[in-house]
Amino acid sequence: MEEFLLSNYMTFTLSFEFLAAITGLFCLRKYKNTPVKYFIYFLCFIAISEFLSLYTLFVENGSFLWFLKGTIFERNYWLVTMYWTIGSIIFYSFYYLKVIRAKKYLNILKFSSFAYLTFVLLYISTHFNAYFYKSFASIDIAGTVIIFICVFFYFLELLQSNKILKFHKSINFYISSVILIWWLIITPLVFYQSYFNNVDWNFIFLRWQIYLFANIFMYSTFTFALIWCEPEND
């Protein structure tokens, strides 16, 4: 079972990512007058970026990207950090600035997002060589804080409005719930990053399984929500 999941990890992940993205494109007309259209664009961006990150499979000798062997681009840490670790946080900050209405919440979110981006730029500039060879736990944790702020303000505003009466039809409710659960599941793994090596294969399999099932849960829920929910027009 472990060998099957490992050998088909990217196939499963990409399948659910592209399913969510394609479903979003089919539903784009329904959400064209809402901020959800940006979320659909984001799903497409992530699916394409994940596919492009597979370029490392063609770096070995004899493959068409053999010339990247031994360079800083041999691994895809730099790309994953760019489009997911940093890119997804910046997107969700932007998205919730479109969704949240209370000015005091927006001001806090704007300041937090600016502080996060400043921290990321400074951290990468001082650890530039490591940017191409590993992921950064500090950036992961900082990004999780931003997600919590976004989701907390959204739920707080939801509880204070009449929208709570139809929350089960709100796609923003599903998005907020899912990304909160996903980050709660994944973030603790950064504290065990040192075990992610060729020595501790038990942890490697466990980590991949957690990521796989968390991704399947997230993107399948996004797919369901895009179909099930109704557009929210102010």
RODO-2510 file (C-alpha; in nm, 4 decimals, decimal comma):
residues 234
     n   res          X          Y          Z
     1     m     0,0000     0,0000     0,0000
     2     e     0,2781     0,2424     0,0921
     3     e     0,4649     0,1653    -0,2284
     4     f     0,1473     0,2184    -0,4336
     5     l     0,0763     0,5573    -0,2720
     6     l     0,4367     0,6651    -0,3108
     7     s     0,4600     0,5706    -0,6774
     8     n     0,1278     0,7425    -0,7575
     9     y     0,1614     1,0403    -0,5222
    10     m     0,1897     1,3100    -0,7904
    11     t    -0,0691     1,1411    -1,0128
    12     f    -0,3305     1,1546    -0,7368
    13     t    -0,2347     1,5057    -0,6314
    14     l    -0,2367     1,6511    -0,9831
    15     s    -0,5628     1,4729    -1,0664
    16     f    -0,7484     1,6387    -0,7798
    17     e    -0,5813     1,9748    -0,8415
    18     f    -0,6774     1,9788    -1,2086
    19     l    -1,0260     1,8502    -1,1217
    20     a    -1,0785     2,1509    -0,8946
    21     a    -0,9291     2,3902    -1,1511
    22     i    -1,1363     2,2567    -1,4419
    23     t    -1,4516     2,2568    -1,2290
    24     g    -1,3765     2,6175    -1,1417
    25     l    -1,3467     2,7122    -1,5077
    26     f    -1,6841     2,5510    -1,5791
    27     c    -1,8326     2,7458    -1,2866
    28     l    -1,6549     3,0713    -1,3713
    29     r    -1,9637     3,2265    -1,5266
    30     k    -2,1613     3,1607    -1,2082
    31     y    -1,9040     3,3427    -0,9937
    32     k    -1,7909     3,6092    -1,2421
    33     n    -1,9338     3,8955    -1,0301
    34     t    -1,7791     3,7729    -0,7041
    35     p    -1,4251     3,7452    -0,5624
    36     v    -1,4511     3,3687    -0,6184
    37     k    -1,3365     3,4260    -0,9769
    38     y    -0,9921     3,5096    -0,8365
    39     f    -0,9981     3,1860    -0,6386
    40     i    -1,0675     2,9940    -0,9591
    41     y    -0,7731     3,1649    -1,1297
    42     f    -0,5613     3,0677    -0,8297
    43     l    -0,6629     2,7014    -0,8572
    44     c    -0,5577     2,7029    -1,2232
    45     f    -0,2290     2,8710    -1,1345
    46     i    -0,1514     2,6121    -0,8653
    47     a    -0,2389     2,3167    -1,0887
    48     i    -0,0140     2,4436    -1,3684
    49     s     0,2672     2,5302    -1,1253
    50     e     0,2512     2,1838    -0,9680
    51     f     0,2758     2,0287    -1,3121
    52     l     0,5743     2,2468    -1,4036
    53     s     0,7480     2,1540    -1,0770
    54     l     0,7803     1,8007    -1,2157
    55     y     1,0620     1,9238    -1,4392
    56     t     1,3003     1,7577    -1,1911
    57     l     1,1988     1,4208    -1,3375
    58     f     1,3801     1,5171    -1,6567
    59     v     1,7068     1,6375    -1,5072
    60     e     1,8769     1,2976    -1,5033
    61     n     2,1420     1,2127    -1,7622
    62     g     1,9833     1,1357    -2,0960
    63     s     1,6750     1,3495    -2,0323
    64     f     1,6136     1,6768    -2,2151
    65     l     1,6861     1,8864    -1,9030
    66     w     2,0145     1,7095    -1,8309
    67     f     2,1984     2,0431    -1,8422
    68     l     2,0375     2,1402    -1,5086
    69     k     2,2175     1,8535    -1,3350
    70     g     2,4527     1,9903    -1,0722
    71     t     2,3044     2,3421    -1,0866
    72     i     2,0959     2,5271    -0,8291
    73     f     1,7864     2,4381    -1,0355
    74     e     1,8393     2,0644    -1,0071
    75     r     1,5785     2,0531    -0,7311
    76     n     1,2464     2,2348    -0,7275
    77     y     1,2528     2,3790    -0,3750
    78     w     1,2864     2,7310    -0,5176
    79     l     0,9781     2,6899    -0,7380
    80     v     0,7568     2,5289    -0,4722
    81     t     0,8552     2,7958    -0,2218
    82     m     0,7715     3,0641    -0,4768
    83     y     0,4291     2,9485    -0,5957
    84     w     0,2972     2,7723    -0,2833
    85     t     0,4802     2,8584     0,0392
    86     i     0,4823     3,2297    -0,0491
    87     g     0,2419     3,2599    -0,3416
    88     s    -0,0568     3,0955    -0,1744
    89     i    -0,0233     3,3144     0,1353
    90     i    -0,0073     3,6309    -0,0735
    91     f    -0,3112     3,5162    -0,2700
    92     y    -0,5220     3,4351     0,0371
    93     s    -0,4289     3,7711     0,1881
    94     f    -0,5492     3,9374    -0,1327
    95     y    -0,8608     3,7190    -0,1475
    96     y    -0,9734     3,7917     0,2075
    97     l    -0,9171     4,1622     0,1520
    98     k    -1,1908     4,1209    -0,1099
    99     v    -1,4164     3,9097     0,1131
   100     i    -1,3916     4,0799     0,4539
   101     r    -1,5849     4,4055     0,4944
   102     a    -1,5025     4,5409     0,8419
   103     k    -1,2467     4,8189     0,8064
   104     k    -1,0663     4,7390     1,1318
   105     y    -1,0154     4,3791     1,0215
   106     l    -0,8943     4,4919     0,6800
   107     n    -0,6387     4,7269     0,8328
   108     i    -0,4970     4,4508     1,0532
   109     l    -0,4858     4,2087     0,7610
   110     k    -0,3118     4,4641     0,5376
   111     f    -0,0490     4,5343     0,8017
   112     s     0,0027     4,1622     0,8723
   113     s     0,0366     4,0815     0,5018
   114     f     0,2874     4,3620     0,4499
   115     a     0,4861     4,2463     0,7536
   116     y     0,4823     3,8885     0,6223
   117     l     0,6046     3,9894     0,2766
   118     t     0,8776     4,2057     0,4275
   119     f     0,9898     3,9198     0,6516
   120     v     0,9961     3,6751     0,3581
   121     l     1,2044     3,9041     0,1380
   122     l     1,4536     3,9736     0,4165
   123     y     1,4775     3,6090     0,5187
   124     i     1,5343     3,4807     0,1660
   125     s     1,7876     3,7541     0,0889
   126     t     1,9914     3,6469     0,3928
   127     h     1,9535     3,2731     0,3154
   128     f     1,9636     3,2941    -0,0621
   129     n     2,1779     2,9851    -0,1247
   130     a     1,9564     2,7674     0,0959
   131     y     1,6520     2,8907    -0,1008
   132     f     1,7415     2,6457    -0,3791
   133     y     1,8111     2,3446    -0,1585
   134     k     1,5490     2,3327     0,1158
   135     s     1,2203     2,4694     0,2415
   136     f     1,2092     2,7286     0,5197
   137     a     1,0233     2,6383     0,8395
   138     s     1,0182     3,0038     0,9505
   139     i     0,8365     3,1115     0,6337
   140     d     0,5921     2,8198     0,6657
   141     i     0,5041     2,9159     1,0213
   142     a     0,4713     3,2854     0,9370
   143     g     0,2417     3,1945     0,6487
   144     t     0,0267     2,9831     0,8783
   145     v    -0,0193     3,2841     1,1066
   146     i    -0,1482     3,4871     0,8096
   147     i    -0,3933     3,2094     0,7180
   148     f    -0,5215     3,2004     1,0764
   149     i    -0,5711     3,5774     1,0752
   150     c    -0,7638     3,5645     0,7464
   151     v    -0,9870     3,2786     0,8552
   152     f    -1,0417     3,4165     1,2075
   153     f    -1,1614     3,7535     1,0777
   154     y    -1,3831     3,5877     0,8181
   155     f    -1,5542     3,3623     1,0727
   156     l    -1,5883     3,6469     1,3198
   157     e    -1,7557     3,8627     1,0579
   158     l    -1,9737     3,5724     0,9460
   159     l    -2,1005     3,5170     1,3003
   160     q    -2,1936     3,8854     1,3241
   161     s    -2,3958     3,8910     1,0004
   162     n    -2,7107     3,7376     0,8558
   163     k    -2,4963     3,5281     0,6217
   164     i    -2,4590     3,2769     0,9043
   165     l    -2,8146     3,1647     0,8244
   166     k    -2,6996     3,0309     0,4859
   167     f    -2,3401     2,9430     0,5664
   168     h    -2,3846     2,5956     0,4154
   169     k    -2,4298     2,7593     0,0752
   170     s    -2,1325     2,9936     0,1097
   171     i    -1,8208     2,8907    -0,0815
   172     n    -1,6121     3,1218     0,1376
   173     f    -1,7177     2,9164     0,4382
   174     y    -1,5871     2,5976     0,2750
   175     i    -1,2676     2,7662     0,1559
   176     s    -1,1994     2,9056     0,5032
   177     s    -1,2757     2,5786     0,6802
   178     v    -1,0637     2,3705     0,4445
   179     i    -0,7525     2,5890     0,4381
   180     l    -0,7652     2,6169     0,8173
   181     i    -0,7793     2,2369     0,8534
   182     w    -0,5115     2,1862     0,5866
   183     w    -0,2646     2,4237     0,7513
   184     l    -0,3365     2,2771     1,0960
   185     i    -0,2494     1,9333     0,9601
   186     i     0,0567     2,0288     0,7553
   187     t     0,2265     2,2958     0,9664
   188     p     0,3373     2,0613     1,2500
   189     l     0,5353     1,8614     0,9930
   190     v     0,7844     2,1479     0,9521
   191     f     0,9095     2,0812     1,3060
   192     y     1,0129     1,7314     1,1975
   193     q     1,1801     1,8345     0,8728
   194     s     1,5166     1,7027     0,9932
   195     y     1,3765     1,3477     0,9756
   196     f     1,2905     1,3899     0,6074
   197     n     1,6026     1,2197     0,4769
   198     n     1,7157     0,8884     0,3358
   199     v     1,7674     0,7443     0,6836
   200     d     1,4174     0,7624     0,8295
   201     w     1,2010     0,6146     0,5534
   202     n     0,9111     0,5564     0,7939
   203     f     0,8772     0,9299     0,8435
   204     i     0,9156     0,9942     0,4696
   205     f     0,6242     0,7601     0,3916
   206     l     0,4149     0,9075     0,6724
   207     r     0,4819     1,2625     0,5546
   208     w     0,3876     1,1823     0,1955
   209     q     0,0701     1,0074     0,3092
   210     i    -0,0333     1,3049     0,5217
   211     y     0,0280     1,5456     0,2354
   212     l    -0,1534     1,3206    -0,0095
   213     f    -0,4701     1,2760     0,1958
   214     a    -0,4691     1,6414     0,3054
   215     n    -0,4454     1,7509    -0,0591
   216     i    -0,7175     1,5118    -0,1701
   217     f    -0,9425     1,6419     0,1078
   218     m    -0,8712     2,0055     0,0224
   219     y    -0,9143     1,9923    -0,3552
   220     s    -1,2114     1,7566    -0,3503
   221     t    -1,3869     1,9917    -0,1072
   222     f    -1,3075     2,2876    -0,3326
   223     t    -1,4577     2,0961    -0,6245
   224     f    -1,7737     2,0172    -0,4283
   225     a    -1,8070     2,3759    -0,3015
   226     l    -1,7732     2,5299    -0,6486
   227     i    -2,0619     2,3140    -0,7710
   228     w    -2,2817     2,3210    -0,4595
   229     c    -2,2571     2,6803    -0,3413
   230     e    -2,4368     2,9915    -0,4566
   231     p    -2,2691     3,3203    -0,5566
   232     e    -2,2642     3,5805    -0,2810
   233     n    -2,3421     3,9238    -0,4225
   234     d    -2,3264     4,2268    -0,1958
***
